[in-house]
Amino acid sequence: MKKIIFLSTWFISSLANAQTDSVVYKASSKEIKNEKKVIEKEKTYSITITVTHIRNHNGVIRFKFFDDSTPFPHDTGFRKVVVKKSEIIGDSFTVTYDGFISRYMGIALLDDENSNWKLDMGWFLPKEGHAFSDYHHIALRRPLYKDFRFLLTGDKKVVMKMKYY
């Protein structure tokens, strides 16, 4: 019993001594500057999107922005934007969105003509239009994320040509 008390007293006192004998760390000015660089906000960029060949002014245009952590056809992507087609003049429009950090990403859009939040399908093909960043989809399969993905390293201009079947 005396051994247990002695060992526990010795262990507790050694912990206390280790805490009082510890060295206080002082950061150099160089380390503080490096820490400030990490804390600084990442540079952001804008994307200017031109959508062409819109067939009518019914419903809305739904943009979804995807990146490698939420690749297409992820349900939400990392950002969604809705544009009312009644505000569009003609068969094309241009819009700019800000606040994007440098990364691999892609943009898909749906011409949701009946505003029901989904791509309506016919027998085999979509009834509503769609488009992808700098990629005009012509195959009869779903596009792959790598088909319209790009690396954002500065302000970017993207053309999205609508596809209807």
Residue pairs with C-beta under 8 A, 6 or more apart in sequence:
27 35
42 101
42 102
43 101
43 102
44 98
44 99
44 100
44 101
45 98
45 100
45 101
45 102
45 152
45 153
45 154
45 155
45 156
46 96
46 97
46 98
46 99
46 100
46 155
46 156
47 96
47 97
47 100
47 107
47 152
47 155
47 156
47 157
47 158
48 94
48 95
48 96
48 155
48 156
48 157
48 158
49 63
49 94
49 95
49 96
49 97
49 107
49 133
49 158
49 159
49 160
50 92
50 93
50 94
50 157
50 158
50 159
50 160
51 61
51 92
51 93
51 94
51 95
51 109
51 131
51 160
51 162
52 91
52 92
52 159
52 160
52 161
52 162
53 91
53 92
53 161
53 162
54 61
54 85
54 88
54 91
54 92
54 93
54 111
54 129
54 162
55 91
55 111
55 129
55 162
55 164
56 85
56 113
57 85
57 86
57 88
58 85
58 113
58 114
59 85
59 111
59 112
59 113
59 114
59 115
60 82
60 83
60 84
60 85
60 112
60 115
61 82
61 83
61 85
61 88
61 109
61 110
61 111
61 112
62 80
62 81
62 82
62 109
62 110
62 112
62 117
63 79
63 80
63 81
63 82
63 83
63 107
63 108
63 109
64 72
64 76
64 77
64 79
64 80
64 107
64 108
64 109
64 110
65 77
65 78
65 79
65 80
65 81
65 100
65 105
65 106
65 107
66 72
66 74
66 77
66 78
66 105
66 106
66 107
66 108
66 145
66 149
67 77
67 78
67 103
67 104
67 105
67 106
68 103
68 104
68 105
69 78
70 76
70 77
70 78
71 106
71 145
71 149
72 106
72 108
72 143
72 144
72 145
72 148
73 142
77 108
78 105
81 97
83 93
83 95
85 111
100 152
101 152
102 151
102 152
102 153
103 151
103 152
104 149
104 150
104 151
104 152
105 149
105 150
105 152
106 132
106 133
106 145
106 148
106 149
106 150
107 132
107 133
107 148
107 158
107 160
108 130
108 131
108 132
108 133
108 143
108 148
109 130
109 131
109 132
109 160
110 119
110 128
110 129
110 130
111 128
111 129
111 130
111 131
111 162
111 164
112 118
112 119
112 128
113 120
113 127
113 128
113 129
114 120
114 128
119 126
119 128
119 130
120 126
120 127
120 128
121 127
122 165
124 140
125 140
125 165
126 165
127 165
128 164
129 162
129 163
129 164
130 137
130 162
130 163
131 137
131 160
131 161
131 162
131 163
132 143
132 147
132 148
132 160
133 148
133 150
133 158
133 160
134 148
134 150
134 158
134 159
134 160
135 143
135 147
135 148
136 161
136 163
137 143
137 147
137 163
138 163
150 156
150 158
